[in-house]
Amino acid sequence: MANTKHYYSGQGSLMIAERDATTGKPKGFLKLGNIPELTLDIEIDKFEHKESESGNRALDLTFPKEKKGKFKFKLESLSLENLAVGLYGTSTTVAGANVASEIVTAYSGKIVALAHPDVSAVVVKDEATGLITYVAGDDYILNAKHGSLEIIPVADGGTIVDLSDLDIAYTYGGYSNMEAFTQSSSPERYLRFEGLNTIDDTPVIIDLFRAQFDPLTGYGLINEELGSIDMAGSLLLDDLILTGSQFFRQRNVT
């Protein structure tokens, strides 16, 4: 039975797609994961005119000058693909491979990072002669998953000289990579909400045709609770749509 009072309590999935540059149509959606909060805000900038005959300067005319649409949501799935949208970046997958020689300067008592994470079969030699092979646990401490080495000082029994160059060979596994701020402009996406009004189980569909993202906020890297980020942006006019709204539409399936 339809809910005649139109009470609403919503749940559902928010999906994102790249837009076809010619048609504006979505190029296949991906779910953004669990979204505990999703809101739309509509703003109208009005022109206001005051009469000058009565002495009261009363408002006698208003009309909208500008219409704005905003969206915001809280995102709990912090995949690199999701982060790339809010960080104006690019996400890629890097295949595992071998590194025959990577030159790294040793800083005694400090940690040095390799070019790749998830390393194995690590061989550390002196770069000057290539004749000295340093021993893990005696000369350095390897953090294999993060791809870093802590240089043990000579005073603590290590043999690696401070500021000497190391020649390191290793194998690394495949991993995901995200480079931030590689896009020169704000990313635009097609957003689609496929939801449910849990009051009466009515399906709700909202299409945001041209959503331009602001930089993400609230990206906490150390937290006691479940991590999340805040995503927001503007609804731009989509002039590729010739009938109906050029901003967004909602459909309720009764």
Buried (B, 14 or more C-beta within 10 A) or exposed (E): EEBEEEEBEBEBBBBBBBBEEEEBEBEEBEEBEEBEEBEBEEEEEEEEEEEEEEEEEEEEEEEEEEEEBBBBBBBBBBBBBBBBBBBBBBBEEBEEEEBEEEEBEBBBEEEBEBEBBBBEEBEBBBBEEEEBEBEBEEBBBBBBEEBBBBBBEBEEEBEBEBEBEBBBBBBBBEBEEBEEEEBEEBBBBBBBBBBBBEEBEBEBBBBBBBBBBBBBEEBEEEEEEEBBBBBBBBBBEBEBBEEEBBBBEEEBEE
